[in-house]
Amino acid sequence: MLLDNKAKRRNYIYWLCDQVGVDRGKYDKMDILLSIEYEPEFGNDENRAIDGMALRRRYETQKGFNTLDISPCSQLEMMVALAERAEELMTDDENDRDAGFYFNIMWNNLKLNRVSTQRGIENSVLDYDLFVAKNPPKDWDKMEVWKKMNWVLTEMWYDEGENEW
């Protein structure tokens, strides 16, 4: 299995870092995030887990692995896959932001620069939102991740002077 082999796990984390332009110096935190299972909460959050698993499949295919890792989607995989989705959605954005920009939004919102222990990172994942809206709707705490992301991206779009999509 990919995630059970130390060398393969390290190489996978480096690959994930490269996908979102994260400094490999954050390896320890990324490793902890990879060990935290992503648990969908609302609506179509299960799709975020599917995206994370698809990311792993892409890596396995690129590296020529013939056995697929079937472990659940990790928090890290979900975040990287979601950052890539945000980049896809915002391709017309004149700022030409990449997946790393959106990954860093989630990283900062989870306050991961302030913690370094397994417990601290786990608590951050549980206690904070991946996305923080300036003007969240009343049901924000019950919204699926995809809708929160779209809400925040729309706020960013309008804050930068865009009047329409």
Secondary structure as the mmCIF struct_conf table of DSSP 4:
data_model
#
loop_
_struct_conf.conf_type_id
_struct_conf.id
_struct_conf.beg_label_comp_id
_struct_conf.beg_label_asym_id
_struct_conf.beg_label_seq_id
_struct_conf.end_label_comp_id
_struct_conf.end_label_asym_id
_struct_conf.end_label_seq_id
TURN_TY1_P TURN_TY1_P1 LEU A 2 ASP A 4
BEND BEND1 ASN A 5 ASN A 5
HELX_RH_AL_P HELX_RH_AL_P1 LYS A 6 GLN A 19
TURN_TY1_P TURN_TY1_P2 VAL A 20 GLY A 21
HELX_RH_3T_P HELX_RH_3T_P1 ARG A 24 LYS A 26
HELX_RH_AL_P HELX_RH_AL_P2 TYR A 27 SER A 35
BEND BEND2 ILE A 36 ILE A 36
STRN STRN1 GLU A 37 GLU A 37
HELX_LH_PP_P HELX_LH_PP_P1 TYR A 38 TYR A 38
BEND BEND3 PHE A 42 PHE A 42
TURN_TY1_P TURN_TY1_P3 GLY A 43 ASP A 45
HELX_RH_AL_P HELX_RH_AL_P3 GLU A 46 LYS A 63
TURN_TY1_P TURN_TY1_P4 GLY A 64 GLY A 64
BEND BEND4 ASN A 66 THR A 67
BEND BEND5 SER A 71 SER A 71
HELX_LH_PP_P HELX_LH_PP_P2 PRO A 72 CYS A 73
STRN STRN2 SER A 74 SER A 74
HELX_RH_AL_P HELX_RH_AL_P4 GLN A 75 LEU A 89
TURN_TY1_P TURN_TY1_P5 MET A 90 ASP A 92
TURN_TY1_P TURN_TY1_P6 GLU A 94 ASN A 95
HELX_RH_AL_P HELX_RH_AL_P5 ALA A 99 ASN A 109
TURN_TY1_P TURN_TY1_P7 LEU A 110 LYS A 111
HELX_RH_3T_P HELX_RH_3T_P2 LEU A 112 ARG A 114
BEND BEND6 THR A 117 THR A 117
HELX_RH_AL_P HELX_RH_AL_P6 GLN A 118 ASP A 127
BEND BEND7 TYR A 128 TYR A 128
BEND BEND8 LEU A 130 LEU A 130
BEND BEND9 LYS A 134 ASN A 135
TURN_TY1_P TURN_TY1_P8 LYS A 138 ASP A 139
HELX_RH_3T_P HELX_RH_3T_P3 TRP A 140 LYS A 142
HELX_RH_AL_P HELX_RH_AL_P7 VAL A 145 ASP A 159
TURN_TY1_P TURN_TY1_P9 GLU A 160 GLY A 161
#
